Amino acid sequence: MSHNTFGHLFRVTTFGESHGVALGCVVDGCPPRIPLSEADIQPYLDKRRPGQSRYTTQRQEPDTVRILSGVFDDGHGTQVTTGTPIGLLIENVDQRSKDYSDIRDKYRPGHADYTYDAKYGLRDYRGGGRQSARETAMRVAAGAIARKVVPGMRVRGALVQMGPHRIDRARWDWAQVDENPFFCPDAQAAATFADYLDGVRKSGSSVGAVIEVVAEGVPAGLGAPVYGKLDADLAAALMSINAVKGVEIGAGFEAASLTGEDNSDEMRIGNDGRPRFLANHAGGILGGISTGQEVVARFAVKPTSSILSSRRTVTRYGEEAEVMTKGRHDPCVGIRAVPIGEAMVACVVADHYLRHRGQVGDSVSWPFAKPGA
C-alpha cells in the first residue's frame, strides 16, 4: 500500500531513490503496435535533465533511458509496443550522498523528512530518497509514451509566474518556450526572471512558480460525471508532483470573481457543423467530461526548502537543533516542473482515452438525431 502506481487502464508504476542505483518504471496498458524507441522518450527527459543552466541544480545526470521490455520489431525494422508491460530504466551516476551526512538525524523544515519518519520509522536522508523529485524522471518517460496513445494530442507547458513576477499573456509565444532556460512564453518576462533568480540564487534562497499546461487535440467525451471526472484526475496527478501546493483548471480561482455571464462559455455552430465555444473559462472540461477544447491546467510550486539559511528544527531523538542544507539544489524547482506537468497531463488524458474507448467504443457522432427522425 505504498501507492507507487497511478492510472486505471494506462498504469504507471515507478521505483527507485534519488541516491540509489537507478530509477525505473513499468508502463502497463499501452496498446500494441505503437512505434516506440528510446529516441521517442529521450527528448522529454532532456528537457527535465538537471545541470543545464545556472538556474537549476548542478547535479550532472545524463538521464539516458533504456527500454527493457514491451517492444518488438514489427518485421519492417521498426520497434513497436507489444501490448505487454513496458519496462524503463535510468541509471543514477552523479550521487553525492556525503552532502547529506550532517542532516541524517535532523528534519529539514518544509521537507517531508519528519512525515516519512512518522509513517515508516526510518527515512533515506540521502537527497530525500523516494521523496526526492528525482523520481519524476520516470513520470516524464511515461508521459512520452502517453503522448503516443491519443491520436493527434499535443501537450505543452510553460512557466507563467516566478515569485511575484508574471508573464504578459498578450505577449504569449509558444516559440519562446524553447528559447530561454525557464520554458517561458514571454521573452520580456524571461529576462525579468533571469535577473530576479540570479539574486535569489546568489543569496542561497529559493522561490516558487506557477506552470500552465495546455493539451490540444483532446476529443470531447473523455471523463465521467461523478467519481471519474477528468479534471479531478488531472488535479490529483498534478498535486502528486513534488512541491505542488495548488491546482487550477481553466479560469480556476479567478472564476470566483466572475459573473455568470462572464464565466459562461457560449456556444455556436462552427463551419464544420460542430459546436464551437466562444471562450474557455472551463479549461476544456464541463461536468468532469472534456468538451473538445484545449484542456488547460495550472499548478503552483512552492519554493524548495533546501536553502543555505540556518533554520530551527528538531532531531528524530527529540532534540531542538538548527539545520542548513548543503548540496546541489534548484533555486526554483518550478523550472524543471514544466516537463513533469506535461507528462502527468498526458498520462491522465491517455488513461481516460482508453477508458472511454473501452466503455463506448468509437466517439459518439455529432449532430445527434432529433427525436422521431
C-alpha positions in Angstrom: 0.0 0.0 0.0 2.8 2.4 -0.7 0.9 3.8 -3.7 3.6 3.8 -6.3 1.2 3.3 -9.2 -1.2 5.7 -10.8 -3.8 5.3 -13.6 -6.5 2.7 -14.3 -6.0 1.4 -17.9 -2.8 3.3 -18.7 -1.0 2.4 -15.5 2.4 3.7 -14.4 4.5 2.2 -11.5 7.7 3.9 -10.6 10.6 2.7 -8.4 14.0 4.0 -7.2 15.5 6.6 -5.0 17.4 9.8 -5.5 20.8 8.3 -4.5 20.0 4.7 -5.3 21.5 2.7 -8.2 18.8 3.6 -10.7 15.2 4.8 -11.3 12.7 2.8 -13.2 9.1 2.4 -14.2 6.7 -0.1 -15.7 4.0 1.2 -18.0 1.2 -1.2 -18.4 -1.9 -1.0 -20.6 -0.3 0.7 -23.6 -2.0 -0.6 -26.7 0.1 -2.7 -29.1 1.7 -1.8 -32.4 2.6 1.8 -31.5 6.1 2.7 -32.7 8.3 3.3 -29.7 12.1 3.6 -29.2 14.4 5.3 -26.7 14.7 8.2 -29.2 11.0 8.9 -28.7 11.4 9.3 -25.0 14.8 10.9 -24.6 14.0 14.5 -25.8 11.4 14.9 -23.0 13.9 13.6 -20.4 16.5 16.1 -21.8 14.0 18.9 -21.0 13.8 17.8 -17.4 17.5 16.9 -17.0 19.4 18.8 -14.3 22.6 20.9 -14.7 21.6 22.6 -18.0 21.9 26.1 -16.7 22.9 28.1 -13.6 19.3 28.3 -12.7 18.9 24.5 -11.8 20.7 22.0 -9.7 24.2 21.3 -10.9 23.9 17.5 -10.4 25.1 16.0 -13.7 22.8 13.2 -14.7 22.6 12.2 -18.4 19.2 10.6 -17.7 19.7 8.2 -20.5 16.7 5.9 -20.8 16.7 2.2 -21.6 13.7 0.2 -22.7 13.9 -3.2 -21.1 10.7 -4.8 -22.2 7.4 -4.3 -24.1 8.7 -3.6 -27.6 9.5 -5.8 -30.6 10.5 -5.5 -34.2 7.4 -5.3 -36.4 9.2 -7.1 -39.2 10.0 -4.0 -41.1 12.8 -2.7 -38.8 10.5 -0.6 -36.5 10.3 -1.2 -32.8 6.6 -1.2 -31.7 4.8 -1.8 -28.5 3.6 -5.3 -27.9 0.7 -4.6 -25.5 2.7 -6.1 -22.6 4.3 -4.1 -19.8 7.0 -1.6 -20.9 9.9 -1.5 -18.6 12.1 1.6 -18.5 15.4 2.3 -16.6 17.6 5.3 -15.9 20.8 4.8 -14.0 22.0 7.3 -11.4 25.6 8.4 -12.0 26.3 11.6 -10.0 25.1 10.9 -6.4 27.0 12.8 -3.6 25.5 11.3 -0.6 28.1 12.7 1.7 26.5 16.2 1.2 23.6 14.9 3.5 25.6 13.2 6.3 25.2 16.3 8.6 21.4 16.1 8.5 20.8 12.4 8.8 19.1 12.8 12.2 17.7 16.4 11.6 14.4 17.1 10.0 14.6 19.8 7.3 11.8 22.3 7.7 9.4 22.3 4.8 10.6 18.9 3.6 8.9 15.5 4.1 11.7 14.2 6.4 9.5 14.2 9.5 6.4 12.8 7.9 8.3 10.0 6.2 9.9 9.1 9.6 6.5 9.3 11.3 5.0 6.9 8.7 7.8 4.4 8.2 10.0 4.7 11.2 13.0 5.5 9.0 14.0 7.8 6.1 16.6 7.9 3.4 18.4 11.1 4.2 20.5 11.0 1.0 18.8 13.6 -1.1 15.4 12.6 0.3 15.4 9.1 -1.1 12.0 8.2 -2.5 10.5 11.6 -1.6 13.0 13.3 -3.9 11.8 14.9 -7.2 14.4 12.7 -8.9 11.6 10.1 -9.1 9.8 12.4 -11.5 12.2 11.5 -14.3 10.3 8.3 -14.8 7.0 10.1 -15.0 8.4 12.2 -17.8 9.4 8.9 -19.6 5.9 7.5 -19.1 4.4 10.7 -20.4 6.4 10.3 -23.7 4.6 7.0 -24.2 1.2 8.5 -23.2 1.5 11.2 -25.9 1.5 8.4 -28.5 -1.7 6.8 -27.2 -4.1 9.6 -28.0 -4.1 10.3 -31.8 -3.5 14.0 -32.6 -2.9 15.1 -29.0 -0.3 17.7 -28.3 0.7 18.7 -24.7 2.8 21.8 -24.0 3.7 23.5 -20.8 5.1 27.0 -19.8 6.3 28.7 -16.7 3.9 31.7 -16.3 4.9 33.1 -12.9 8.1 33.1 -10.9 7.8 34.6 -7.4 5.8 37.8 -7.7 6.7 38.2 -11.4 4.1 37.1 -14.0 4.1 37.0 -17.8 2.1 39.3 -20.0 -0.4 37.0 -21.8 -0.6 39.4 -24.7 3.0 38.5 -25.4 2.4 34.7 -25.2 4.5 33.0 -27.9 5.0 29.2 -27.8 8.1 29.6 -29.9 9.8 31.4 -27.0 9.5 28.4 -24.6 12.5 26.7 -26.1 14.5 29.9 -26.4 15.1 30.5 -22.7 16.0 28.4 -19.7 12.7 29.0 -17.9 10.3 27.5 -20.5 8.7 31.0 -20.5 6.4 32.0 -23.4 7.1 35.8 -22.9 10.6 36.9 -23.9 10.5 40.1 -21.8 9.3 38.2 -18.7 12.1 35.6 -19.2 14.6 38.4 -19.0 13.0 39.6 -15.7 13.0 36.0 -14.4 16.7 35.8 -15.1 17.7 38.9 -13.2 15.4 38.0 -10.3 16.5 34.4 -10.0 20.2 35.4 -10.1 19.6 37.4 -7.0 17.7 34.6 -5.3 20.4 32.0 -6.3 23.3 34.1 -5.1 21.6 34.7 -1.7 21.3 30.9 -1.2 17.5 31.1 -1.1 14.7 29.8 -3.4 11.4 30.9 -4.9 8.2 29.3 -6.2 6.5 29.4 -9.6 3.3 28.7 -11.5 3.2 26.4 -14.5 0.5 26.2 -17.1 -0.1 23.0 -19.2 -2.2 23.0 -22.4 -3.4 19.8 -24.0 -4.6 20.2 -27.6 -6.4 17.6 -29.6 -8.3 16.1 -26.7 -11.5 14.7 -28.0 -14.9 15.5 -26.5 -16.4 12.9 -24.1 -13.4 11.9 -22.0 -14.1 11.6 -18.3 -17.1 10.7 -16.2 -19.7 12.9 -14.4 -19.2 11.7 -10.8 -16.2 9.9 -9.4 -14.2 9.7 -12.6 -14.0 13.3 -13.5 -11.2 14.2 -15.9 -10.5 17.4 -14.0 -10.4 15.6 -10.7 -7.9 13.1 -12.0 -5.8 15.9 -13.5 -5.8 17.7 -10.2 -4.8 14.6 -8.3 -2.0 13.9 -10.8 -0.6 17.4 -10.7 -0.9 17.5 -6.9 1.2 14.3 -6.8 4.2 16.2 -8.2 6.8 17.2 -5.5 6.3 20.7 -4.1 3.0 21.3 -5.8 0.6 23.1 -3.4 -2.3 24.2 -5.7 -4.0 23.3 -9.0 -6.4 25.3 -11.2 -8.4 24.1 -14.2 -9.4 26.8 -16.7 -10.2 30.1 -15.0 -9.6 28.3 -11.7 -9.9 30.6 -8.6 -10.4 33.6 -10.8 -13.9 32.2 -11.7 -15.0 33.2 -8.2 -14.7 36.8 -9.1 -16.7 36.5 -12.4 -20.4 36.8 -13.0 -22.4 34.0 -14.6 -22.4 36.0 -17.9 -18.6 36.5 -17.9 -17.9 32.9 -17.0 -20.2 31.2 -19.4 -18.6 29.6 -22.4 -21.2 30.4 -25.0 -21.6 28.1 -28.0 -22.3 28.4 -31.7 -22.1 26.1 -34.7 -18.8 26.1 -36.4 -18.0 25.9 -40.1 -17.5 22.2 -39.7 -21.0 21.8 -38.3 -19.8 21.0 -34.8 -20.2 23.1 -31.7 -17.6 25.8 -31.1 -17.1 27.7 -27.9 -16.7 31.5 -27.7 -14.5 31.2 -24.5 -12.8 28.5 -22.5 -13.2 29.5 -18.8 -13.9 25.8 -18.1 -10.5 24.8 -19.3 -11.9 22.3 -21.7 -13.8 20.3 -19.1 -17.5 20.5 -18.1 -19.2 18.2 -15.7 -15.9 16.2 -15.5 -16.1 15.5 -19.2 -13.9 17.0 -21.9 -15.5 19.5 -24.4 -13.1 19.0 -27.2 -11.4 22.4 -26.5 -7.9 22.8 -25.2 -7.6 21.3 -21.7 -5.9 24.0 -19.6 -4.4 23.4 -16.1 -2.1 25.4 -13.9 -0.2 24.4 -10.8 1.7 26.3 -8.1 5.1 25.0 -6.9 6.4 26.2 -3.6 10.0 27.3 -3.0 12.3 24.4 -2.4 13.1 24.1 1.3 16.7 23.3 0.6 18.2 26.7 1.3 21.5 28.0 2.8 19.9 29.9 5.6 20.1 28.2 9.0 16.6 27.1 10.1 15.3 25.9 13.5 14.3 22.3 13.7 14.3 19.2 15.8 16.0 15.8 15.6 14.4 12.4 15.4 15.6 11.9 19.0 13.5 14.9 20.4 16.3 17.5 20.5 16.0 21.0 19.3 18.6 21.9 16.7 19.4 24.1 13.7 19.9 22.9 10.2 21.4 24.3 7.0 21.0 22.3 3.8 24.2 21.7 1.8 24.5 20.0 -1.6 23.1 20.9 -5.1 19.6 22.2 -5.3 17.3 24.1 -7.7 16.7 27.8 -6.7 13.4 27.4 -8.4 12.1 23.8 -8.8 9.2 25.2 -10.9 11.5 25.4 -13.9 12.0 21.6 -14.3 8.4 21.0 -13.2 7.3 22.1 -16.7 8.0 18.8 -18.5 6.8 16.9 -15.4 3.5 18.7 -15.5 3.2 18.0 -19.2 3.9 14.3 -18.6 1.2 14.0 -15.9 -1.4 15.6 -18.1 -0.5 13.4 -21.0 -0.8 10.2 -18.8 -4.2 11.2 -17.4 -5.6 12.0 -20.8 -4.2 8.8 -22.2 -5.8 6.8 -19.4 -9.2 8.5 -19.9 -8.9 8.0 -23.6 -8.5 4.2 -23.1 -11.3 4.2 -20.5 -13.6 6.0 -22.9 -12.8 3.6 -25.8 -13.4 0.7 -23.5 -16.8 1.9 -22.4 -18.4 3.4 -25.6 -16.0 2.4 -28.4 -15.8 5.0 -31.1 -16.8 8.5 -30.1 -20.5 9.4 -30.3 -21.2 11.1 -33.6 -22.4 14.7 -33.9 -25.0 16.1 -34.6 -27.4 13.9 -32.7 -30.5 12.6 -34.3 -33.7 14.5 -33.4 -36.5 12.6 -31.7 -38.6 10.8 -34.2 -36.2 11.4 -37.0 
